[in-house]
Amino acid sequence: MGQIVLTLPLSKIETMQQAYQNQLKTAPQGAIFAAKTTTSSITAYRSGKVLFQGKQPEVEAAKWGNIDTPLPKKQTKAKKAHAFSPSNTLFQQSHIGSDEAGTGDYFGPITVCAAYVKDSQIELLKELGVRDSKNLTDDSIRAITKKLLQLELPYSLVVLHNEKYNQLQAKGWTQGKMKTMLHHHAINKLLTKIAPTKPAGVLIDQFCEPHVYERHLKSENATIQENVYFLTKAESHSIAVAAGSIIARASFVKEMEKLSDKAGFNLPKGASAKVDQSAAYLMKKQGKENLQFFAKVHFANTKKAAKYYKK
């Protein structure tokens, strides 16, 4: 199925809506109108973007604008780095994106989310503000996640709590291996959820080389799924990875709030000197032995916190 996106003035979109009055259908959230003709489906958004999809989207698109304009570079840019690099076309197809949150934070768990986005939903998710979660505030992340849940976007979320994290680390697991298994589990759960639908591919925000990822899987008698790709900063290219990133981050924020309630004070994010001081205070308040329930204790912050603890 092909697709064309035109950016048009709202006055022309109003004219379009009148022209398709007898072919209107229920519009998705964030859209001005949606219509269906014999050659394509048309969805117009408040931003001025109009999406034409179908076997011959150019038939309708040509009536309203210049369809010879090339796509913006950011939509076609992809660096071929290894055998697992995605093709440029994957970003505009129905695919799964997987990303994680909390890996660099001393307090709190690691959360991983795999999300499935259909090609027909890509423009809508952009309208809802889905983009790299690193550029969003916690309040924005909560608001966007709520909208994604209202859309019933298929996703799978897994959470590795601190106690289990510390147990695995003590057994010799690296954080890279933990992330590998979390992504693998989330993707498996989501593939089962959307079956028999098969996505065009699965894109993971790359945190290690693909051969290392495969080695981690092999050590646990697991094998990589079909059509899995890796890309650094994938959330900047793939709306599915961006959606997974936002849901994972929303979950991490929620888990941090729960841990803060148990600690009796607000636990800071990250791994700064403020975190060291908070860890020392937590040890004095709840005992050193209970730190494992709140933090990734192999981080250097634990030794730094111990110095504050002795003062």
SEBA-875535 format. One line per field, with one value per residue (C-alpha): residue number from 1; residue in one letter; x, y, z. Coordinates in Angstrom, 2 decimals. Layout:
BEGIN
num [NUM|...]
residu [A|...]
east [X|...]
north [Y|...]
up [Z|...]
END
This chain:
BEGIN
num [1|2|3|4|5|6|7|8|9|10|11|12|13|14|15|16|17|18|19|20|21|22|23|24|25|26|27|28|29|30|31|32|33|34|35|36|37|38|39|40|41|42|43|44|45|46|47|48|49|50|51|52|53|54|55|56|57|58|59|60|61|62|63|64|65|66|67|68|69|70|71|72|73|74|75|76|77|78|79|80|81|82|83|84|85|86|87|88|89|90|91|92|93|94|95|96|97|98|99|100|101|102|103|104|105|106|107|108|109|110|111|112|113|114|115|116|117|118|119|120|121|122|123|124|125|126|127|128|129|130|131|132|133|134|135|136|137|138|139|140|141|142|143|144|145|146|147|148|149|150|151|152|153|154|155|156|157|158|159|160|161|162|163|164|165|166|167|168|169|170|171|172|173|174|175|176|177|178|179|180|181|182|183|184|185|186|187|188|189|190|191|192|193|194|195|196|197|198|199|200|201|202|203|204|205|206|207|208|209|210|211|212|213|214|215|216|217|218|219|220|221|222|223|224|225|226|227|228|229|230|231|232|233|234|235|236|237|238|239|240|241|242|243|244|245|246|247|248|249|250|251|252|253|254|255|256|257|258|259|260|261|262|263|264|265|266|267|268|269|270|271|272|273|274|275|276|277|278|279|280|281|282|283|284|285|286|287|288|289|290|291|292|293|294|295|296|297|298|299|300|301|302|303|304|305|306|307|308|309|310|311]
residu [M|G|Q|I|V|L|T|L|P|L|S|K|I|E|T|M|Q|Q|A|Y|Q|N|Q|L|K|T|A|P|Q|G|A|I|F|A|A|K|T|T|T|S|S|I|T|A|Y|R|S|G|K|V|L|F|Q|G|K|Q|P|E|V|E|A|A|K|W|G|N|I|D|T|P|L|P|K|K|Q|T|K|A|K|K|A|H|A|F|S|P|S|N|T|L|F|Q|Q|S|H|I|G|S|D|E|A|G|T|G|D|Y|F|G|P|I|T|V|C|A|A|Y|V|K|D|S|Q|I|E|L|L|K|E|L|G|V|R|D|S|K|N|L|T|D|D|S|I|R|A|I|T|K|K|L|L|Q|L|E|L|P|Y|S|L|V|V|L|H|N|E|K|Y|N|Q|L|Q|A|K|G|W|T|Q|G|K|M|K|T|M|L|H|H|H|A|I|N|K|L|L|T|K|I|A|P|T|K|P|A|G|V|L|I|D|Q|F|C|E|P|H|V|Y|E|R|H|L|K|S|E|N|A|T|I|Q|E|N|V|Y|F|L|T|K|A|E|S|H|S|I|A|V|A|A|G|S|I|I|A|R|A|S|F|V|K|E|M|E|K|L|S|D|K|A|G|F|N|L|P|K|G|A|S|A|K|V|D|Q|S|A|A|Y|L|M|K|K|Q|G|K|E|N|L|Q|F|F|A|K|V|H|F|A|N|T|K|K|A|A|K|Y|Y|K|K]
east [0.00|1.39|1.08|1.54|1.57|0.71|0.90|-1.99|-3.57|-6.61|-8.78|-8.01|-8.64|-12.09|-12.73|-11.58|-13.96|-16.87|-15.75|-15.66|-18.90|-20.53|-17.46|-16.67|-15.95|-15.16|-12.05|-9.29|-8.40|-6.58|-7.94|-10.24|-11.87|-11.35|-12.77|-12.51|-12.64|-12.23|-8.50|-7.42|-8.20|-7.71|-7.06|-6.58|-4.96|-5.12|-1.43|-2.25|-0.88|-3.12|-2.38|-3.42|-3.15|-4.18|-3.39|-3.37|-3.02|-1.60|-5.01|-6.60|-3.41|-2.81|-6.16|-4.99|-1.26|2.13|3.01|6.42|7.92|10.54|10.15|12.10|15.61|14.90|12.29|14.63|17.92|19.36|22.97|23.89|26.24|25.75|23.65|20.94|20.45|16.85|15.94|14.63|11.16|10.65|9.97|6.85|5.59|3.67|6.39|7.35|9.69|11.37|13.16|14.05|14.24|16.02|19.31|21.42|19.45|20.77|17.33|14.48|14.02|14.71|11.55|11.33|8.41|7.79|5.02|3.31|2.37|0.45|1.45|-1.97|-1.27|2.12|0.84|-1.72|0.97|3.05|0.00|-0.26|3.31|5.05|8.81|12.04|11.12|14.45|13.06|9.82|8.98|7.50|4.12|4.18|5.15|2.21|-0.22|0.98|0.97|-2.64|-3.54|-1.71|-3.62|-6.89|-5.98|-5.48|-2.04|-0.71|2.33|4.14|5.83|8.30|9.80|12.99|12.70|15.79|15.86|15.85|18.30|20.78|20.35|21.12|24.08|25.48|25.19|27.41|24.84|25.88|23.32|23.61|22.50|19.60|18.44|18.77|16.52|14.01|13.71|13.47|10.70|8.75|8.94|7.84|4.85|3.83|4.20|1.89|-0.56|-0.88|-0.80|-1.59|-0.55|3.11|4.90|7.20|10.00|11.07|13.38|15.38|17.07|20.64|22.48|25.06|26.37|23.92|26.38|26.64|22.82|22.69|25.39|23.38|20.31|22.30|23.59|19.95|18.99|17.01|17.17|16.49|13.08|12.55|13.20|14.82|16.86|19.06|19.66|21.25|18.95|16.16|13.50|14.48|13.65|10.89|7.55|7.14|10.43|9.46|6.11|7.88|10.33|7.51|5.55|8.74|9.61|6.08|6.34|9.75|8.38|5.45|7.77|9.98|6.93|6.10|9.67|9.66|6.51|8.24|11.37|9.40|11.02|11.49|14.18|16.08|16.65|20.04|23.35|24.53|26.01|22.45|21.71|24.71|23.40|19.88|21.25|23.15|20.01|18.03|20.58|20.37|16.59|15.89|19.18|21.97|20.46|17.30|19.12|18.85|15.09|15.57|18.80|21.22|23.76|26.76|26.75|29.60|26.97|26.82|30.48|30.09|26.96|28.83|31.21|28.28|26.80|29.90|29.87]
north [0.00|3.37|6.65|10.34|13.21|16.77|19.88|22.16|25.38|24.85|26.72|24.06|21.28|22.75|22.70|19.07|18.15|19.59|17.81|14.45|15.06|11.90|9.76|10.77|8.15|8.27|10.38|9.29|11.38|14.57|14.59|17.14|14.57|11.18|9.94|6.89|6.79|3.93|4.65|5.74|6.68|10.32|11.68|15.42|16.72|20.07|20.65|20.90|17.47|15.30|11.58|9.66|5.87|3.03|1.30|4.59|7.46|9.71|9.85|11.87|13.61|15.11|16.92|18.96|19.53|18.80|15.17|15.44|17.11|14.75|13.53|15.45|14.04|13.11|10.60|8.85|9.09|5.78|4.83|1.32|0.17|-3.61|-6.53|-5.68|-2.08|-1.32|-0.16|3.39|2.07|0.37|3.70|4.21|0.63|-1.17|-2.21|-2.84|-0.51|-1.38|0.91|1.08|3.54|3.67|2.08|5.05|5.84|4.64|4.48|2.66|-0.31|-0.85|-0.70|-1.92|-1.40|-2.81|-1.01|-1.89|1.01|0.53|2.59|4.27|5.51|7.13|10.62|10.47|9.62|12.53|14.74|13.46|14.59|11.22|11.78|11.05|10.84|12.43|15.71|15.50|16.41|13.83|15.57|15.47|11.79|10.99|12.94|11.31|7.83|8.37|9.21|6.13|3.93|5.51|4.54|0.97|0.91|-2.66|-2.79|-5.02|-3.63|-5.48|-4.15|-5.41|-4.33|-3.49|-6.60|-8.91|-6.64|-6.92|-10.69|-11.07|-8.71|-10.75|-13.88|-12.23|-10.76|-7.49|-4.76|-5.37|-8.97|-7.89|-5.39|-8.01|-10.46|-7.73|-6.60|-10.20|-10.96|-7.77|-8.43|-12.06|-10.99|-8.35|-10.66|-13.11|-10.32|-9.09|-12.55|-13.55|-10.07|-9.96|-6.61|-5.48|-5.62|-5.13|-2.21|-2.04|1.13|-0.17|-0.44|-3.05|-4.65|-7.15|-10.06|-9.30|-9.24|-12.65|-14.00|-12.94|-14.73|-17.87|-18.00|-18.33|-20.78|-18.14|-17.08|-13.74|-13.28|-12.74|-9.36|-7.75|-4.62|-2.33|1.40|3.95|6.85|4.84|6.93|9.83|7.76|5.37|6.47|2.94|3.16|6.66|5.29|2.44|4.92|7.11|4.22|2.79|6.20|6.70|3.34|4.26|7.56|5.70|3.13|5.92|7.51|4.17|3.81|7.41|6.63|3.59|5.61|8.43|11.12|12.00|9.85|11.80|10.46|10.03|9.31|12.70|13.81|14.53|10.85|9.89|12.02|10.61|7.07|7.83|9.27|6.21|3.86|5.75|5.73|2.15|0.31|-0.59|-4.00|-2.47|-0.40|-3.35|-2.77|0.83|1.02|-0.66|-1.26|-2.02|1.59|3.75|5.79|3.13|3.63|7.40|7.23|5.15|8.07|10.39|7.67|7.59|11.36]
up [0.00|-1.05|0.80|0.08|2.57|1.51|3.68|2.79|4.17|6.40|3.87|1.25|3.78|4.44|0.69|0.60|3.41|1.46|-1.72|0.07|1.99|0.64|1.31|4.89|7.55|11.26|11.75|14.16|17.18|16.18|12.62|10.96|8.70|7.08|3.78|1.53|-2.26|-4.70|-5.00|-1.51|2.08|3.03|6.52|7.17|10.37|12.15|11.46|7.75|6.86|4.68|4.38|1.22|1.43|-0.83|-4.10|-6.02|-3.52|-6.22|-7.95|-5.11|-3.93|-7.38|-7.16|-4.16|-4.37|-5.92|-5.27|-6.90|-3.80|-2.30|1.26|3.92|4.43|8.05|6.86|4.42|6.28|7.45|7.81|6.68|9.43|9.68|8.42|10.92|9.73|8.67|5.19|4.78|3.93|7.32|9.06|6.92|7.25|10.00|12.44|16.06|17.92|21.23|23.68|27.39|30.27|33.63|32.62|33.68|36.83|40.18|41.74|40.06|37.73|34.04|31.95|28.35|25.98|22.52|20.59|17.30|15.04|11.78|8.77|8.86|12.41|11.82|11.04|13.85|16.41|15.18|15.70|19.27|19.93|19.84|19.51|21.36|25.06|26.03|24.68|26.69|30.27|32.65|32.45|28.63|28.71|30.99|28.77|25.54|27.10|28.14|24.54|23.25|25.68|24.56|21.00|22.26|20.65|20.95|23.24|25.71|28.81|31.05|34.28|35.94|39.58|41.60|43.80|40.75|38.93|41.80|41.97|38.26|38.51|41.41|39.21|36.61|34.27|32.66|32.20|28.45|28.90|31.09|28.47|25.74|27.55|28.46|24.84|23.65|26.15|25.35|21.60|22.01|24.11|21.56|18.56|20.34|21.13|17.52|15.88|13.17|12.01|11.04|11.19|8.38|10.93|14.53|15.30|18.54|19.72|19.53|22.87|21.80|18.64|17.09|17.44|21.19|21.44|19.73|22.04|25.11|23.70|22.94|26.53|27.65|24.88|23.01|19.36|17.72|16.06|12.32|10.70|13.76|13.10|15.22|14.89|17.22|18.09|16.48|18.25|15.96|12.87|13.95|15.41|16.84|18.76|19.94|21.18|22.98|24.49|25.82|27.36|28.92|30.37|31.72|33.47|34.92|36.28|37.85|39.46|40.81|42.45|44.12|45.39|46.65|48.66|50.20|50.92|52.52|50.39|46.72|45.11|42.44|38.94|37.34|39.09|40.39|43.73|44.84|44.26|46.44|49.30|48.90|49.00|52.21|53.79|52.67|54.26|57.55|57.42|56.25|56.70|54.27|53.61|52.14|49.53|47.12|46.84|45.68|43.70|41.30|44.02|41.77|40.54|41.89|43.73|46.45|47.47|47.26|49.41|52.01|52.56|53.32|55.53|57.76|58.31]
END
